[in-house]
Amino acid sequence: MASSVSVVLAALVANGAIACLKFGGFLLTGSPSMLAETYHSISDTGNQVFLLIGIFYGRREADEHHPFGYGKAEFFFSFLVSVMLFGIAGWESAKHGYEAIRHGETSFSDEAQQLPLVDVAVQGVYINYAILLGAIVFEAYALYKARAGMQKEMEKHGYDGYVEAFRKTSQTTILTALTEDTIALSGLGIALAGIFLTRTTGDPIYDAVSALLIGIMLMGFAIALAWENKRLLIGESLRKDDEDELVRIVRETDGVSSVVDFRSVYFGPGDVIVAADVAFEQGLDIQTIDETITALEARIKETAPEVTKVYVEPEDPVEPSPTDESSP
């Protein structure tokens, strides 16, 4: 939890400062790429605020109405970030870039006509260079913190790489911060390239296209992040190999006849609940069954530290049918 908070706070400070710098650059130069990047950084800042709300809301203790706690709050707020913030920011950036492509150097709206636009091909370009390079430094620091957090998650669960971690991790705050910072650095590179090409060639189309590309990239990220949060919101289970290992442990426990059913579900980052219907051998007394269940719960939690609650329901053993008994 502390790792998640530090990652989000680092990104919050970086993105808040960057958003102010980028907007100042847009006001001075009128660059479409700078406005697109301003939308981007504002969405990033709002993103961190929502993630912090999710983290602290998810810390609330279980109560009568939420007997398994509030851990899924992090999944909900991460999903909200992807849909509302990145989607809106991506759409606005893409729309502004499209309008800039259509109109070239002319203003795109009545609001734009009130701004002190300066042709970036002639003046103010070095302001944008300085802002974007400074933003790259801030984002690189935030990305470093996010990668450190994800590396710990990968080592803990044995993920093969970032692709597997993206698909399977339950630490949505770290996942969101890592992806957001990666996209942010990519967007800064695109904006820097567009402004440079416009400055070099005198053609504003490069700056406008950069804004459109940033918007498309943001919307793509919004869709990907929403999809990954969806799997946890609707109740994803443990990875199949992890679940199979727990089933094997239960099946091989002394006194267990068979595993009738086994289920697991995430109720928060690193918070898994396991429910198992277990048939015990005939002839065991109630005390022995209780002791076996207690030992099973302890062993499951030791094997999978993310499992916080285990419910074992004793079932009657399945007796062989007459056909099986008469068969040779």
Residue, then its C-alpha position, 0 to 999 in steps of 0.5 A: m500500500a505504501s508503495s502505491v501511495s508513493v508512486v501516485l504522489a510522485a506522479l501527482v506532483a510531477n503532472g500538476a507542475i507540468a500542466c501549468l507549464k504546458f498551459g503557459g506555453f500554449l498561451l504564449t505560442g498557440s501551439p496545438s501540440m501544447l494544448a493537447e499536452t495540457y489536456h493530457s497533463i490535466s487528465d494525468t493530475g486528475n487521474q492521481v487524485f482519483l487514484l488516491i481517493g480509491i486507495f484511501y477509500g479502499r482502506r476502510e474496514a469491513d462493515e455490515h453493508h460491505p462484509f468483505g471490505y472496500g478493496k474494490a474501490e481502487f478498481f472502480f476509481s481506476f476504471l473511472v479514470s480511464v473512462m472520464l479523464f483519459g477518454i475526455a482528454g484524448w477526445e479534446s486533444a484529437k478534436h483540437g488537432y483535427e481542427a488545426i489540420r483543417h484550418g491550418e494557421t487560422s484560429f479554430s474557435d471563437e475562444a481561440q481568437q481571444l488568445p495571443l496566438v504567436d506563430v510557433a514557426v517564428q517566435g516562442v518555440y524555444i519556450n515550448y522546447a524548454i517546457l517539453l524538455g523540463a516535462i520529460v525530466f519530471e515524467a522520467y522521475a515519475l516513470y522511475k517510481a512507477r517502474a520500481g513499484m511494478q518491478k516489486e509486483m513482478e518479482k512477488h508474483g513471478y511475472d515474465g514481463y510487463v505484458e503479463a503484469f499488465r494483464k494479470t496484476s491486481q495493483t491497478t494504481i501502480l499499473t495505471a501510473l506506469t502506463e500513464d507515465t509511459i504514454a506521457l513520455s511518448g506524448l512529449g516526444i511526439a509534441l517535441a517532434g511536431i513543434f520542431l518540424t513546424r519550426t524547421t519547415g514553417d508548415p504548421i501541419y506537423d504541430a497539428v498532426s502531433a496534437l491529433l496523434i496525442g489524442i488518439m494515443l490517449m483514447g487508445f490508452a483509455i480503452a486498454l486501461a478500462w478493459e483491464n480494470k473491467r476484469l477485476l471489477i466483475g470478479e477475476s479469479l487467481r491465475k489458473d496455475d496458482e489456483d491449480e496449485l492451491v487445489r493440489i494442496v487441498r486434494e493432497t491433505d490427509g483426510v481429504s477425499s476430493v475437492v468438489d468445487f474451488r473458487s477464488v476472487y479478487f476483492g481488492p489489490g492483493d486481497v483474494i478470497v478462496a471458497a472450497d467445497v471439500a469432501f472428507e474421508q468417511g469415518l472422520d469425527i467433527q473435531t478432526i475435520d475442524e482441525t484439518i480445515t484450520a490446517l488447510e486455511a493456514r497452508i493456503k495462506e502461506t502458499a498464496p500470501e494474497v489470499t486473505k480469507v479462506y472458506v472451506e465447506p465440508e461435503d459428503p464424499v461421492e460414493p461409487s455408483p452400483t455400476d462402478e462397484s460391479s465393474p471388473 
